[in-house]
């Protein structure tokens, strides 16, 4: 839905670009086999993704309200 309503809010520049990838990376971050350094990188990537995703939902809401 996001590209149709707000094409300027792409996920392309993020390391994590969609929800199922975020779920996979979250479990990978928790895995003891993942190094602490990699876990920190994943944590940062997840925070970037979740922040962008939350902002996208807010902007979608604002756009829909302005249309109706």
mmJSON file of the N, C-alpha and C atoms, coordinates in Angstrom:
{"data_MODEL":{"atom_site":{
"group_PDB":["ATOM","ATOM","ATOM","ATOM","ATOM","ATOM","ATOM","ATOM","ATOM","ATOM","ATOM","ATOM","ATOM","ATOM","ATOM","ATOM","ATOM","ATOM","ATOM","ATOM","ATOM","ATOM","ATOM","ATOM","ATOM","ATOM","ATOM","ATOM","ATOM","ATOM","ATOM","ATOM","ATOM","ATOM","ATOM","ATOM","ATOM","ATOM","ATOM","ATOM","ATOM","ATOM","ATOM","ATOM","ATOM","ATOM","ATOM","ATOM","ATOM","ATOM","ATOM","ATOM","ATOM","ATOM","ATOM","ATOM","ATOM","ATOM","ATOM","ATOM","ATOM","ATOM","ATOM","ATOM","ATOM","ATOM","ATOM","ATOM","ATOM","ATOM","ATOM","ATOM","ATOM","ATOM","ATOM","ATOM","ATOM","ATOM","ATOM","ATOM","ATOM","ATOM","ATOM","ATOM","ATOM","ATOM","ATOM","ATOM","ATOM","ATOM","ATOM","ATOM","ATOM","ATOM","ATOM","ATOM","ATOM","ATOM","ATOM","ATOM","ATOM","ATOM","ATOM","ATOM","ATOM","ATOM","ATOM","ATOM","ATOM","ATOM","ATOM","ATOM","ATOM","ATOM","ATOM","ATOM","ATOM","ATOM","ATOM","ATOM","ATOM","ATOM","ATOM","ATOM","ATOM","ATOM","ATOM","ATOM","ATOM","ATOM","ATOM","ATOM","ATOM","ATOM","ATOM","ATOM","ATOM","ATOM","ATOM","ATOM","ATOM","ATOM","ATOM","ATOM","ATOM","ATOM","ATOM","ATOM","ATOM","ATOM","ATOM","ATOM","ATOM","ATOM","ATOM","ATOM","ATOM","ATOM","ATOM","ATOM","ATOM","ATOM","ATOM","ATOM","ATOM","ATOM","ATOM","ATOM","ATOM","ATOM","ATOM","ATOM","ATOM","ATOM","ATOM","ATOM","ATOM","ATOM","ATOM","ATOM","ATOM","ATOM","ATOM","ATOM","ATOM","ATOM","ATOM","ATOM","ATOM","ATOM","ATOM","ATOM","ATOM","ATOM","ATOM","ATOM","ATOM","ATOM","ATOM","ATOM","ATOM","ATOM","ATOM","ATOM"],
"id":[1,2,3,4,5,6,7,8,9,10,11,12,13,14,15,16,17,18,19,20,21,22,23,24,25,26,27,28,29,30,31,32,33,34,35,36,37,38,39,40,41,42,43,44,45,46,47,48,49,50,51,52,53,54,55,56,57,58,59,60,61,62,63,64,65,66,67,68,69,70,71,72,73,74,75,76,77,78,79,80,81,82,83,84,85,86,87,88,89,90,91,92,93,94,95,96,97,98,99,100,101,102,103,104,105,106,107,108,109,110,111,112,113,114,115,116,117,118,119,120,121,122,123,124,125,126,127,128,129,130,131,132,133,134,135,136,137,138,139,140,141,142,143,144,145,146,147,148,149,150,151,152,153,154,155,156,157,158,159,160,161,162,163,164,165,166,167,168,169,170,171,172,173,174,175,176,177,178,179,180,181,182,183,184,185,186,187,188,189,190,191,192,193,194,195,196,197,198,199,200,201,202,203,204],
"type_symbol":["N","C","C","N","C","C","N","C","C","N","C","C","N","C","C","N","C","C","N","C","C","N","C","C","N","C","C","N","C","C","N","C","C","N","C","C","N","C","C","N","C","C","N","C","C","N","C","C","N","C","C","N","C","C","N","C","C","N","C","C","N","C","C","N","C","C","N","C","C","N","C","C","N","C","C","N","C","C","N","C","C","N","C","C","N","C","C","N","C","C","N","C","C","N","C","C","N","C","C","N","C","C","N","C","C","N","C","C","N","C","C","N","C","C","N","C","C","N","C","C","N","C","C","N","C","C","N","C","C","N","C","C","N","C","C","N","C","C","N","C","C","N","C","C","N","C","C","N","C","C","N","C","C","N","C","C","N","C","C","N","C","C","N","C","C","N","C","C","N","C","C","N","C","C","N","C","C","N","C","C","N","C","C","N","C","C","N","C","C","N","C","C","N","C","C","N","C","C","N","C","C","N","C","C"],
"label_atom_id":["N","CA","C","N","CA","C","N","CA","C","N","CA","C","N","CA","C","N","CA","C","N","CA","C","N","CA","C","N","CA","C","N","CA","C","N","CA","C","N","CA","C","N","CA","C","N","CA","C","N","CA","C","N","CA","C","N","CA","C","N","CA","C","N","CA","C","N","CA","C","N","CA","C","N","CA","C","N","CA","C","N","CA","C","N","CA","C","N","CA","C","N","CA","C","N","CA","C","N","CA","C","N","CA","C","N","CA","C","N","CA","C","N","CA","C","N","CA","C","N","CA","C","N","CA","C","N","CA","C","N","CA","C","N","CA","C","N","CA","C","N","CA","C","N","CA","C","N","CA","C","N","CA","C","N","CA","C","N","CA","C","N","CA","C","N","CA","C","N","CA","C","N","CA","C","N","CA","C","N","CA","C","N","CA","C","N","CA","C","N","CA","C","N","CA","C","N","CA","C","N","CA","C","N","CA","C","N","CA","C","N","CA","C","N","CA","C","N","CA","C","N","CA","C","N","CA","C","N","CA","C","N","CA","C","N","CA","C"],
"label_alt_id":[null,null,null,null,null,null,null,null,null,null,null,null,null,null,null,null,null,null,null,null,null,null,null,null,null,null,null,null,null,null,null,null,null,null,null,null,null,null,null,null,null,null,null,null,null,null,null,null,null,null,null,null,null,null,null,null,null,null,null,null,null,null,null,null,null,null,null,null,null,null,null,null,null,null,null,null,null,null,null,null,null,null,null,null,null,null,null,null,null,null,null,null,null,null,null,null,null,null,null,null,null,null,null,null,null,null,null,null,null,null,null,null,null,null,null,null,null,null,null,null,null,null,null,null,null,null,null,null,null,null,null,null,null,null,null,null,null,null,null,null,null,null,null,null,null,null,null,null,null,null,null,null,null,null,null,null,null,null,null,null,null,null,null,null,null,null,null,null,null,null,null,null,null,null,null,null,null,null,null,null,null,null,null,null,null,null,null,null,null,null,null,null,null,null,null,null,null,null,null,null,null,null,null,null],
"label_comp_id":["UNK","UNK","UNK","UNK","UNK","UNK","UNK","UNK","UNK","UNK","UNK","UNK","UNK","UNK","UNK","UNK","UNK","UNK","UNK","UNK","UNK","UNK","UNK","UNK","UNK","UNK","UNK","UNK","UNK","UNK","UNK","UNK","UNK","UNK","UNK","UNK","UNK","UNK","UNK","UNK","UNK","UNK","UNK","UNK","UNK","UNK","UNK","UNK","UNK","UNK","UNK","UNK","UNK","UNK","UNK","UNK","UNK","UNK","UNK","UNK","UNK","UNK","UNK","UNK","UNK","UNK","UNK","UNK","UNK","UNK","UNK","UNK","UNK","UNK","UNK","UNK","UNK","UNK","UNK","UNK","UNK","UNK","UNK","UNK","UNK","UNK","UNK","UNK","UNK","UNK","UNK","UNK","UNK","UNK","UNK","UNK","UNK","UNK","UNK","UNK","UNK","UNK","UNK","UNK","UNK","UNK","UNK","UNK","UNK","UNK","UNK","UNK","UNK","UNK","UNK","UNK","UNK","UNK","UNK","UNK","UNK","UNK","UNK","UNK","UNK","UNK","UNK","UNK","UNK","UNK","UNK","UNK","UNK","UNK","UNK","UNK","UNK","UNK","UNK","UNK","UNK","UNK","UNK","UNK","UNK","UNK","UNK","UNK","UNK","UNK","UNK","UNK","UNK","UNK","UNK","UNK","UNK","UNK","UNK","UNK","UNK","UNK","UNK","UNK","UNK","UNK","UNK","UNK","UNK","UNK","UNK","UNK","UNK","UNK","UNK","UNK","UNK","UNK","UNK","UNK","UNK","UNK","UNK","UNK","UNK","UNK","UNK","UNK","UNK","UNK","UNK","UNK","UNK","UNK","UNK","UNK","UNK","UNK","UNK","UNK","UNK","UNK","UNK","UNK"],
"label_asym_id":["A","A","A","A","A","A","A","A","A","A","A","A","A","A","A","A","A","A","A","A","A","A","A","A","A","A","A","A","A","A","A","A","A","A","A","A","A","A","A","A","A","A","A","A","A","A","A","A","A","A","A","A","A","A","A","A","A","A","A","A","A","A","A","A","A","A","A","A","A","A","A","A","A","A","A","A","A","A","A","A","A","A","A","A","A","A","A","A","A","A","A","A","A","A","A","A","A","A","A","A","A","A","A","A","A","A","A","A","A","A","A","A","A","A","A","A","A","A","A","A","A","A","A","A","A","A","A","A","A","A","A","A","A","A","A","A","A","A","A","A","A","A","A","A","A","A","A","A","A","A","A","A","A","A","A","A","A","A","A","A","A","A","A","A","A","A","A","A","A","A","A","A","A","A","A","A","A","A","A","A","A","A","A","A","A","A","A","A","A","A","A","A","A","A","A","A","A","A","A","A","A","A","A","A"],
"label_entity_id":["1","1","1","1","1","1","1","1","1","1","1","1","1","1","1","1","1","1","1","1","1","1","1","1","1","1","1","1","1","1","1","1","1","1","1","1","1","1","1","1","1","1","1","1","1","1","1","1","1","1","1","1","1","1","1","1","1","1","1","1","1","1","1","1","1","1","1","1","1","1","1","1","1","1","1","1","1","1","1","1","1","1","1","1","1","1","1","1","1","1","1","1","1","1","1","1","1","1","1","1","1","1","1","1","1","1","1","1","1","1","1","1","1","1","1","1","1","1","1","1","1","1","1","1","1","1","1","1","1","1","1","1","1","1","1","1","1","1","1","1","1","1","1","1","1","1","1","1","1","1","1","1","1","1","1","1","1","1","1","1","1","1","1","1","1","1","1","1","1","1","1","1","1","1","1","1","1","1","1","1","1","1","1","1","1","1","1","1","1","1","1","1","1","1","1","1","1","1","1","1","1","1","1","1"],
"label_seq_id":[1,1,1,2,2,2,3,3,3,4,4,4,5,5,5,6,6,6,7,7,7,8,8,8,9,9,9,10,10,10,11,11,11,12,12,12,13,13,13,14,14,14,15,15,15,16,16,16,17,17,17,18,18,18,19,19,19,20,20,20,21,21,21,22,22,22,23,23,23,24,24,24,25,25,25,26,26,26,27,27,27,28,28,28,29,29,29,30,30,30,31,31,31,32,32,32,33,33,33,34,34,34,35,35,35,36,36,36,37,37,37,38,38,38,39,39,39,40,40,40,41,41,41,42,42,42,43,43,43,44,44,44,45,45,45,46,46,46,47,47,47,48,48,48,49,49,49,50,50,50,51,51,51,52,52,52,53,53,53,54,54,54,55,55,55,56,56,56,57,57,57,58,58,58,59,59,59,60,60,60,61,61,61,62,62,62,63,63,63,64,64,64,65,65,65,66,66,66,67,67,67,68,68,68],
"pdbx_PDB_ins_code":[null,null,null,null,null,null,null,null,null,null,null,null,null,null,null,null,null,null,null,null,null,null,null,null,null,null,null,null,null,null,null,null,null,null,null,null,null,null,null,null,null,null,null,null,null,null,null,null,null,null,null,null,null,null,null,null,null,null,null,null,null,null,null,null,null,null,null,null,null,null,null,null,null,null,null,null,null,null,null,null,null,null,null,null,null,null,null,null,null,null,null,null,null,null,null,null,null,null,null,null,null,null,null,null,null,null,null,null,null,null,null,null,null,null,null,null,null,null,null,null,null,null,null,null,null,null,null,null,null,null,null,null,null,null,null,null,null,null,null,null,null,null,null,null,null,null,null,null,null,null,null,null,null,null,null,null,null,null,null,null,null,null,null,null,null,null,null,null,null,null,null,null,null,null,null,null,null,null,null,null,null,null,null,null,null,null,null,null,null,null,null,null,null,null,null,null,null,null,null,null,null,null,null,null],
"Cartn_x":[0.816,0.0,0.87,1.984,2.824,3.262,3.776,4.215,3.09,1.864,0.737,0.324,0.449,0.008,1.15,2.316,3.474,4.724,4.864,6.018,7.367,7.376,8.633,9.113,8.314,8.675,9.191,10.11,10.648,11.506,11.575,12.434,13.765,13.966,15.122,16.468,16.573,17.87,18.159,17.198,17.363,17.915,18.645,19.152,18.017,17.011,15.817,14.703,14.036,13.092,11.656,11.387,10.011,9.872,8.619,8.328,8.862,8.743,9.239,10.753,11.426,12.879,13.203,12.408,12.611,12.46,11.455,11.245,12.428,12.882,14.033,15.259,15.523,16.701,16.597,15.391,15.197,15.619,15.145,15.525,17.007,17.571,19.003,19.795,19.308,19.958,19.974,18.904,18.808,19.585,19.931,20.643,22.035,22.375,23.701,24.849,24.542,25.576,25.953,25.126,25.404,26.357,27.405,28.405,27.776,28.348,27.838,27.874,28.901,29.012,27.887,27.622,26.551,25.19,25.018,23.765,23.526,24.568,24.435,24.057,24.653,24.314,22.855,22.434,21.042,20.111,20.467,19.647,19.481,20.57,20.504,19.616,19.8,18.998,17.511,17.199,15.804,15.211,15.979,15.496,15.251,16.14,15.943,14.666,14.494,13.314,12.034,12.014,10.802,10.464,11.478,11.239,10.64,11.18,10.674,9.25,9.014,7.706,6.654,6.999,6.07,5.772,6.801,6.593,5.717,5.923,5.117,3.64,3.356,1.959,1.337,2.084,1.587,1.303,2.232,2.054,0.912,0.714,-0.426,-1.722,-1.795,-2.986,-3.253,-2.209,-2.38,-2.865,-2.295,-2.683,-4.134,-4.537,-5.922,-6.898,-6.571,-7.436,-7.568,-6.475,-6.526,-7.357,-7.477,-8.23,-9.728,-10.102,-11.525,-11.943],
"Cartn_y":[-1.179,0.0,1.257,1.211,2.401,2.976,2.17,2.756,3.433,2.935,3.521,4.872,5.005,6.235,7.234,6.723,7.591,7.014,7.181,6.594,7.122,8.258,8.813,8.117,7.222,6.548,5.127,4.972,3.664,3.084,1.767,1.046,0.659,1.046,0.588,0.897,1.986,2.357,1.636,0.87,0.176,-1.227,-1.711,-3.086,-4.093,-3.768,-4.595,-3.863,-4.569,-3.884,-4.364,-5.393,-5.836,-6.691,-6.885,-7.494,-8.895,-9.766,-11.131,-11.154,-10.263,-10.142,-9.621,-8.687,-8.161,-9.276,-10.125,-11.246,-12.202,-12.537,-13.428,-12.84,-11.556,-10.906,-10.804,-10.599,-10.543,-11.862,-12.982,-14.285,-14.562,-14.093,-14.254,-13.46,-12.266,-11.434,-12.148,-12.872,-13.573,-14.884,-15.391,-16.671,-16.537,-17.448,-17.411,-17.619,-18.186,-18.399,-17.099,-16.073,-14.777,-13.995,-13.461,-12.72,-11.464,-10.996,-9.764,-8.574,-8.504,-7.408,-7.465,-8.667,-8.836,-8.574,-9.001,-8.74,-7.247,-6.487,-5.026,-4.389,-4.89,-4.373,-4.677,-5.894,-6.271,-5.394,-5.16,-4.304,-2.914,-2.341,-1.025,-1.072,-2.104,-2.248,-2.398,-3.162,-3.328,-2.013,-1.253,0.049,0.996,0.974,1.796,1.387,0.086,-0.419,-0.073,-0.347,-0.102,1.389,2.227,3.664,4.12,3.627,3.984,3.457,2.225,1.606,2.373,2.79,3.564,4.913,5.586,6.865,6.682,5.605,5.335,5.184,4.475,4.317,5.657,6.494,7.822,8.645,8.613,9.394,8.861,7.537,6.967,7.461,7.417,7.908,9.372,10.19,11.609,11.815,11.054,11.167,10.76,9.659,9.219,10.209,10.75,11.749,12.98,13.395,14.584,14.352,13.12,12.797,12.698,12.416,12.206,13.243],
"Cartn_z":[0.0,0.0,0.0,0.685,0.804,-0.537,-1.463,-2.741,-3.521,-3.364,-4.086,-3.497,-2.189,-1.525,-1.343,-0.96,-0.698,-1.356,-2.645,-3.336,-2.85,-2.179,-1.667,-0.398,0.168,1.418,1.164,0.267,-0.094,1.031,1.071,2.013,1.366,0.124,-0.645,-0.011,0.718,1.298,2.615,3.116,4.396,4.198,5.175,5.125,5.242,6.051,6.196,5.461,4.542,3.669,3.786,4.57,4.748,6.008,6.438,7.723,7.94,6.951,7.162,7.308,6.615,6.77,8.17,8.679,10.029,11.061,10.9,11.826,11.802,10.604,10.466,11.151,10.903,11.484,12.999,13.51,14.961,15.6,15.039,15.587,15.393,14.295,14.078,15.111,15.464,16.472,17.823,18.144,19.431,19.473,18.322,18.242,18.859,19.737,20.393,19.404,18.256,17.24,16.526,16.657,16.029,16.921,16.326,17.111,17.725,18.832,19.446,18.489,17.655,16.699,15.666,15.17,14.187,14.831,16.063,16.783,16.933,17.212,17.331,15.994,14.911,13.584,13.255,13.541,13.293,14.123,15.381,16.246,15.635,15.16,14.526,13.277,12.459,11.244,11.569,12.624,13.034,13.528,14.296,14.771,13.597,12.612,11.409,10.679,10.49,9.788,10.553,11.851,12.648,12.708,12.799,12.794,11.475,10.393,9.065,8.886,9.336,9.201,10.002,11.205,12.03,11.387,10.915,10.237,8.994,8.272,7.08,7.452,8.55,8.969,9.348,10.026,10.398,9.139,8.201,6.968,6.104,6.09,5.367,5.996,7.31,8.006,7.662,7.746,7.425,5.997,5.071,3.658,3.453,4.059,3.902,4.522,5.676,6.312,5.416,4.792,3.937,2.667,2.235,1.022,1.288,2.527,2.826,3.791],
"occupancy":[1.0,1.0,1.0,1.0,1.0,1.0,1.0,1.0,1.0,1.0,1.0,1.0,1.0,1.0,1.0,1.0,1.0,1.0,1.0,1.0,1.0,1.0,1.0,1.0,1.0,1.0,1.0,1.0,1.0,1.0,1.0,1.0,1.0,1.0,1.0,1.0,1.0,1.0,1.0,1.0,1.0,1.0,1.0,1.0,1.0,1.0,1.0,1.0,1.0,1.0,1.0,1.0,1.0,1.0,1.0,1.0,1.0,1.0,1.0,1.0,1.0,1.0,1.0,1.0,1.0,1.0,1.0,1.0,1.0,1.0,1.0,1.0,1.0,1.0,1.0,1.0,1.0,1.0,1.0,1.0,1.0,1.0,1.0,1.0,1.0,1.0,1.0,1.0,1.0,1.0,1.0,1.0,1.0,1.0,1.0,1.0,1.0,1.0,1.0,1.0,1.0,1.0,1.0,1.0,1.0,1.0,1.0,1.0,1.0,1.0,1.0,1.0,1.0,1.0,1.0,1.0,1.0,1.0,1.0,1.0,1.0,1.0,1.0,1.0,1.0,1.0,1.0,1.0,1.0,1.0,1.0,1.0,1.0,1.0,1.0,1.0,1.0,1.0,1.0,1.0,1.0,1.0,1.0,1.0,1.0,1.0,1.0,1.0,1.0,1.0,1.0,1.0,1.0,1.0,1.0,1.0,1.0,1.0,1.0,1.0,1.0,1.0,1.0,1.0,1.0,1.0,1.0,1.0,1.0,1.0,1.0,1.0,1.0,1.0,1.0,1.0,1.0,1.0,1.0,1.0,1.0,1.0,1.0,1.0,1.0,1.0,1.0,1.0,1.0,1.0,1.0,1.0,1.0,1.0,1.0,1.0,1.0,1.0,1.0,1.0,1.0,1.0,1.0,1.0],
"B_iso_or_equiv":[0.0,0.0,0.0,0.0,0.0,0.0,0.0,0.0,0.0,0.0,0.0,0.0,0.0,0.0,0.0,0.0,0.0,0.0,0.0,0.0,0.0,0.0,0.0,0.0,0.0,0.0,0.0,0.0,0.0,0.0,0.0,0.0,0.0,0.0,0.0,0.0,0.0,0.0,0.0,0.0,0.0,0.0,0.0,0.0,0.0,0.0,0.0,0.0,0.0,0.0,0.0,0.0,0.0,0.0,0.0,0.0,0.0,0.0,0.0,0.0,0.0,0.0,0.0,0.0,0.0,0.0,0.0,0.0,0.0,0.0,0.0,0.0,0.0,0.0,0.0,0.0,0.0,0.0,0.0,0.0,0.0,0.0,0.0,0.0,0.0,0.0,0.0,0.0,0.0,0.0,0.0,0.0,0.0,0.0,0.0,0.0,0.0,0.0,0.0,0.0,0.0,0.0,0.0,0.0,0.0,0.0,0.0,0.0,0.0,0.0,0.0,0.0,0.0,0.0,0.0,0.0,0.0,0.0,0.0,0.0,0.0,0.0,0.0,0.0,0.0,0.0,0.0,0.0,0.0,0.0,0.0,0.0,0.0,0.0,0.0,0.0,0.0,0.0,0.0,0.0,0.0,0.0,0.0,0.0,0.0,0.0,0.0,0.0,0.0,0.0,0.0,0.0,0.0,0.0,0.0,0.0,0.0,0.0,0.0,0.0,0.0,0.0,0.0,0.0,0.0,0.0,0.0,0.0,0.0,0.0,0.0,0.0,0.0,0.0,0.0,0.0,0.0,0.0,0.0,0.0,0.0,0.0,0.0,0.0,0.0,0.0,0.0,0.0,0.0,0.0,0.0,0.0,0.0,0.0,0.0,0.0,0.0,0.0,0.0,0.0,0.0,0.0,0.0,0.0],
"pdbx_formal_charge":[null,null,null,null,null,null,null,null,null,null,null,null,null,null,null,null,null,null,null,null,null,null,null,null,null,null,null,null,null,null,null,null,null,null,null,null,null,null,null,null,null,null,null,null,null,null,null,null,null,null,null,null,null,null,null,null,null,null,null,null,null,null,null,null,null,null,null,null,null,null,null,null,null,null,null,null,null,null,null,null,null,null,null,null,null,null,null,null,null,null,null,null,null,null,null,null,null,null,null,null,null,null,null,null,null,null,null,null,null,null,null,null,null,null,null,null,null,null,null,null,null,null,null,null,null,null,null,null,null,null,null,null,null,null,null,null,null,null,null,null,null,null,null,null,null,null,null,null,null,null,null,null,null,null,null,null,null,null,null,null,null,null,null,null,null,null,null,null,null,null,null,null,null,null,null,null,null,null,null,null,null,null,null,null,null,null,null,null,null,null,null,null,null,null,null,null,null,null,null,null,null,null,null,null],
"auth_seq_id":[1,1,1,2,2,2,3,3,3,4,4,4,5,5,5,6,6,6,7,7,7,8,8,8,9,9,9,10,10,10,11,11,11,12,12,12,13,13,13,14,14,14,15,15,15,16,16,16,17,17,17,18,18,18,19,19,19,20,20,20,21,21,21,22,22,22,23,23,23,24,24,24,25,25,25,26,26,26,27,27,27,28,28,28,29,29,29,30,30,30,31,31,31,32,32,32,33,33,33,34,34,34,35,35,35,36,36,36,37,37,37,38,38,38,39,39,39,40,40,40,41,41,41,42,42,42,43,43,43,44,44,44,45,45,45,46,46,46,47,47,47,48,48,48,49,49,49,50,50,50,51,51,51,52,52,52,53,53,53,54,54,54,55,55,55,56,56,56,57,57,57,58,58,58,59,59,59,60,60,60,61,61,61,62,62,62,63,63,63,64,64,64,65,65,65,66,66,66,67,67,67,68,68,68],
"auth_comp_id":["UNK","UNK","UNK","UNK","UNK","UNK","UNK","UNK","UNK","UNK","UNK","UNK","UNK","UNK","UNK","UNK","UNK","UNK","UNK","UNK","UNK","UNK","UNK","UNK","UNK","UNK","UNK","UNK","UNK","UNK","UNK","UNK","UNK","UNK","UNK","UNK","UNK","UNK","UNK","UNK","UNK","UNK","UNK","UNK","UNK","UNK","UNK","UNK","UNK","UNK","UNK","UNK","UNK","UNK","UNK","UNK","UNK","UNK","UNK","UNK","UNK","UNK","UNK","UNK","UNK","UNK","UNK","UNK","UNK","UNK","UNK","UNK","UNK","UNK","UNK","UNK","UNK","UNK","UNK","UNK","UNK","UNK","UNK","UNK","UNK","UNK","UNK","UNK","UNK","UNK","UNK","UNK","UNK","UNK","UNK","UNK","UNK","UNK","UNK","UNK","UNK","UNK","UNK","UNK","UNK","UNK","UNK","UNK","UNK","UNK","UNK","UNK","UNK","UNK","UNK","UNK","UNK","UNK","UNK","UNK","UNK","UNK","UNK","UNK","UNK","UNK","UNK","UNK","UNK","UNK","UNK","UNK","UNK","UNK","UNK","UNK","UNK","UNK","UNK","UNK","UNK","UNK","UNK","UNK","UNK","UNK","UNK","UNK","UNK","UNK","UNK","UNK","UNK","UNK","UNK","UNK","UNK","UNK","UNK","UNK","UNK","UNK","UNK","UNK","UNK","UNK","UNK","UNK","UNK","UNK","UNK","UNK","UNK","UNK","UNK","UNK","UNK","UNK","UNK","UNK","UNK","UNK","UNK","UNK","UNK","UNK","UNK","UNK","UNK","UNK","UNK","UNK","UNK","UNK","UNK","UNK","UNK","UNK","UNK","UNK","UNK","UNK","UNK","UNK"],
"auth_asym_id":["A","A","A","A","A","A","A","A","A","A","A","A","A","A","A","A","A","A","A","A","A","A","A","A","A","A","A","A","A","A","A","A","A","A","A","A","A","A","A","A","A","A","A","A","A","A","A","A","A","A","A","A","A","A","A","A","A","A","A","A","A","A","A","A","A","A","A","A","A","A","A","A","A","A","A","A","A","A","A","A","A","A","A","A","A","A","A","A","A","A","A","A","A","A","A","A","A","A","A","A","A","A","A","A","A","A","A","A","A","A","A","A","A","A","A","A","A","A","A","A","A","A","A","A","A","A","A","A","A","A","A","A","A","A","A","A","A","A","A","A","A","A","A","A","A","A","A","A","A","A","A","A","A","A","A","A","A","A","A","A","A","A","A","A","A","A","A","A","A","A","A","A","A","A","A","A","A","A","A","A","A","A","A","A","A","A","A","A","A","A","A","A","A","A","A","A","A","A","A","A","A","A","A","A"],
"auth_atom_id":["N","CA","C","N","CA","C","N","CA","C","N","CA","C","N","CA","C","N","CA","C","N","CA","C","N","CA","C","N","CA","C","N","CA","C","N","CA","C","N","CA","C","N","CA","C","N","CA","C","N","CA","C","N","CA","C","N","CA","C","N","CA","C","N","CA","C","N","CA","C","N","CA","C","N","CA","C","N","CA","C","N","CA","C","N","CA","C","N","CA","C","N","CA","C","N","CA","C","N","CA","C","N","CA","C","N","CA","C","N","CA","C","N","CA","C","N","CA","C","N","CA","C","N","CA","C","N","CA","C","N","CA","C","N","CA","C","N","CA","C","N","CA","C","N","CA","C","N","CA","C","N","CA","C","N","CA","C","N","CA","C","N","CA","C","N","CA","C","N","CA","C","N","CA","C","N","CA","C","N","CA","C","N","CA","C","N","CA","C","N","CA","C","N","CA","C","N","CA","C","N","CA","C","N","CA","C","N","CA","C","N","CA","C","N","CA","C","N","CA","C","N","CA","C","N","CA","C","N","CA","C","N","CA","C","N","CA","C"],
"pdbx_PDB_model_num":[1,1,1,1,1,1,1,1,1,1,1,1,1,1,1,1,1,1,1,1,1,1,1,1,1,1,1,1,1,1,1,1,1,1,1,1,1,1,1,1,1,1,1,1,1,1,1,1,1,1,1,1,1,1,1,1,1,1,1,1,1,1,1,1,1,1,1,1,1,1,1,1,1,1,1,1,1,1,1,1,1,1,1,1,1,1,1,1,1,1,1,1,1,1,1,1,1,1,1,1,1,1,1,1,1,1,1,1,1,1,1,1,1,1,1,1,1,1,1,1,1,1,1,1,1,1,1,1,1,1,1,1,1,1,1,1,1,1,1,1,1,1,1,1,1,1,1,1,1,1,1,1,1,1,1,1,1,1,1,1,1,1,1,1,1,1,1,1,1,1,1,1,1,1,1,1,1,1,1,1,1,1,1,1,1,1,1,1,1,1,1,1,1,1,1,1,1,1,1,1,1,1,1,1]
}}}
